[in-house]
Amino acid sequence: MRGGRPTEEQLRRTFEASLQDAVSGRGIRTETGFDMPTENALWDIASAYPDVTDELIEAARRAFAGQLDGSNAARWQAELARKIAERQTRER
């Protein structure tokens, strides 16, 4: 069992293996270290099997890039902050 967070290189290797599994219709393993946008994009591919399109593959690559560069997390945090502010406004 690995302790701590996976390195970027480990994530990249796991993503490529998971992408191949999804394209082949084998589904996605759990505990990969992927964020929800990346995991959801891979499940979209697995669900589309055998009719996997280049667009689905590219969407998964974009989602994974967003995980690596932090933009997925930033989007999630911005959405959470918006929801909190909205709730606070309603409570006033």
C-alpha positions in Angstrom: 0.0 0.0 0.0 1.3 3.4 -1.0 1.4 6.1 1.7 0.6 9.7 0.9 -0.4 11.3 -2.4 0.8 9.8 -5.7 3.4 11.8 -7.5 2.7 13.4 -10.8 4.5 10.7 -12.7 2.5 8.0 -10.9 -0.7 9.8 -11.7 0.3 10.1 -15.4 1.1 6.3 -15.6 -2.2 5.5 -13.8 -4.1 7.8 -16.1 -2.7 6.2 -19.3 -3.5 2.7 -17.9 -7.0 3.8 -16.8 -7.6 5.4 -20.2 -6.7 2.2 -22.0 -9.0 0.2 -19.6 -11.9 2.6 -20.3 -11.4 2.6 -24.0 -11.4 -1.2 -23.9 -14.7 -1.2 -21.9 -13.1 -2.6 -18.7 -14.2 0.3 -16.5 -12.2 2.3 -14.0 -10.4 1.0 -10.9 -11.0 2.7 -7.5 -8.4 4.5 -5.5 -6.6 6.0 -8.5 -5.9 9.4 -7.1 -8.0 11.1 -9.8 -10.3 14.0 -9.0 -14.0 13.8 -9.9 -13.8 15.5 -13.3 -11.1 13.1 -14.4 -12.8 10.1 -13.0 -16.2 11.1 -14.6 -14.5 11.6 -18.0 -13.0 8.2 -17.8 -16.4 6.6 -16.9 -18.0 8.5 -19.8 -15.5 6.6 -22.1 -16.1 3.2 -20.4 -19.9 3.8 -20.7 -19.6 4.6 -24.4 -17.8 1.4 -25.2 -17.5 0.2 -28.0 -18.5 3.6 -29.5 -15.7 5.6 -27.9 -15.1 8.8 -29.8 -11.9 11.0 -30.1 -13.9 13.7 -28.4 -14.4 11.6 -25.3 -10.8 10.8 -25.2 -9.8 14.4 -25.6 -12.3 15.4 -22.9 -10.6 12.9 -20.5 -7.2 14.3 -21.3 -8.4 17.8 -20.7 -9.9 16.8 -17.4 -6.7 15.1 -16.3 -4.7 18.2 -17.4 -7.0 20.2 -15.2 -6.2 18.0 -12.3 -2.5 18.4 -12.8 -2.6 22.2 -13.2 -5.0 22.7 -10.4 -7.8 24.3 -12.5 -10.3 21.6 -11.6 -9.7 22.2 -7.9 -9.9 26.0 -8.5 -13.2 25.6 -10.3 -14.6 23.5 -7.5 -13.4 26.0 -4.8 -15.0 28.9 -6.7 -18.3 27.0 -7.1 -18.3 26.2 -3.3 -17.5 29.8 -2.4 -20.4 31.0 -4.7 -22.8 28.5 -3.0 -21.8 29.7 0.4 -22.2 33.3 -0.5 -25.6 32.6 -2.0 -26.7 30.9 1.1 -25.4 33.7 3.3 -27.3 36.2 1.2 -30.5 34.3 1.5 -30.1 34.0 5.3 -29.9 37.8 5.7 
